[in-house]
Amino acid sequence: MRKFWSPAFQDLRPYVAGEQLAIPDLIKLNTNENPYPPSPAALAAIRTAANADLRLYPDPEGLALRRALAKRHGLSTDQIFVGNGSDEVLALAFLALLRQPRPILFPDITYSFYPVYCQLYGIGYINPPVDADYRIRTEDYRHDNGGIVLAHPNAPTGRALELPNLRALLEYNTGSAVIVDEAYVDFGADSVVSWIREFPQLLVIQTLSKSRALAGLRVGFAFGDSNLIEALRTAKDSFNSYPLDRLALAGAVAAIEDEPYFERMRHHVMESRTRLTRGLEQMGFAVIPSHANFVFATHPRYDAAKLQAELRQRNVLVRHFAKPRIDQHLRISVGTDTECDILLARLSEILGESAVSR
Ligand SMILES: *Cc1c(COP(=O)(O)O)cnc(C)c1O
């Protein structure tokens, strides 16, 4: 019994984020951060916004940011919600849309925050398994549900959804909200943001954390029919009216408007991903084709947990999930080419040692 804690919190198991260690020369490939700096225009805007106006509350509606996003996507501002990272947007969406009498559906292998929100809010859920190749089988989602959550591309596999399958699911599943988490979509998958005009049950969530290299600024957003957006706003205003501060709003607008920098950087990451994949395959790893800024790899002869521990000894962090079906995989964020080369060099040293065999 944890004294003074609310009863529902007695056995809540919170999400465990990847380690954030402050060790010099650490090669940090464990939390899918972008290896490149944010847009210089975004940094300049943040500096400019660091002025005496900070004594004032920020715009609770984040209108300037919603206008910038509306312009980029050809939408109206009432189809856009902004929040403190997409984790917060997801938390509000689970609260406002998915607390239904019927269980919600999301895959057995996906972002491990989803079951945490379910536990927090008391939402029942069913996990249709991904297939042997870690593909989401959208046909398994065709039964009665209180909502559906799919990551596109999925985490931690990096696999993107087949869009015709997703469209068929949306045409079938018209009675509950369908959330598509596009945290990694800019690394080579096709976004379904434009589909929100056709499907009033579709909410698409994105973030500046990965493709815009602003994980430290905490900005995420949702696109959907104004009815869904109003539900999110109702949840936000029952919780925190000002989730985005003045610096975050200023930096986010500038980051969204700096399209050329965004294009250059995301292509860099995609090219490095191809190179990293090839390097891992040459060492005998099987690598799932990735549309994200990480790869998910397994070696037929070497144990993933041991490899992760040995890499850590050598100052290289990658992510290992001690979970059924994926405990022999490593999730490796795409770093700079130099960082990826160091990872590959360390791995090749380690693979020579029998202690890491399965
Ligand atoms: C990183 C990530 C998020 C959270 O991103 P923030 O905007 O930094 O909160 C959401 N969903 C998935 C699948 C992610 O990998």
Ligand as a Chemical Component Dictionary entry (heavy atoms), coordinates in Angstrom:
data_LIG
# 
_chem_comp.id                   LIG 
_chem_comp.type                 NON-POLYMER 
_chem_comp.pdbx_formal_charge   0 
_chem_comp.three_letter_code    LIG 
# 
loop_
_chem_comp_atom.comp_id 
_chem_comp_atom.atom_id 
_chem_comp_atom.alt_atom_id 
_chem_comp_atom.type_symbol 
_chem_comp_atom.charge 
_chem_comp_atom.model_Cartn_x 
_chem_comp_atom.model_Cartn_y 
_chem_comp_atom.model_Cartn_z 
_chem_comp_atom.pdbx_ordinal 
LIG C1 C1 C 0 8.023 9.304  -30.149 1  
LIG C2 C2 C 0 6.622 8.840  -30.299 2  
LIG C3 C3 C 0 5.560 9.607  -29.840 3  
LIG C4 C4 C 0 5.735 10.761 -28.890 4  
LIG O1 O1 O 0 6.317 11.834 -29.378 5  
LIG P1 P1 P 0 6.341 13.200 -28.560 6  
LIG O2 O2 O 0 5.716 14.136 -29.509 7  
LIG O3 O3 O 0 7.782 13.441 -28.316 8  
LIG O4 O4 O 0 5.561 13.063 -27.290 9  
LIG C5 C5 C 0 4.272 9.212  -30.131 10 
LIG N1 N1 N 0 4.035 8.062  -30.792 11 
LIG C6 C6 C 0 5.028 7.271  -31.197 12 
LIG C7 C7 C 0 4.712 6.012  -31.924 13 
LIG C8 C8 C 0 6.347 7.627  -30.943 14 
LIG O5 O5 O 0 7.338 6.809  -31.283 15 
# 
loop_
_chem_comp_bond.comp_id 
_chem_comp_bond.atom_id_1 
_chem_comp_bond.atom_id_2 
_chem_comp_bond.value_order 
_chem_comp_bond.pdbx_ordinal 
LIG C1 C2 SING 1  
LIG C2 C3 SING 2  
LIG C2 C8 DOUB 3  
LIG C3 C4 SING 4  
LIG C3 C5 DOUB 5  
LIG C4 O1 SING 6  
LIG O1 P1 SING 7  
LIG P1 O2 DOUB 8  
LIG P1 O3 SING 9  
LIG P1 O4 SING 10 
LIG C5 N1 SING 11 
LIG N1 C6 DOUB 12 
LIG C6 C7 SING 13 
LIG C6 C8 SING 14 
LIG C8 O5 SING 15 
# 
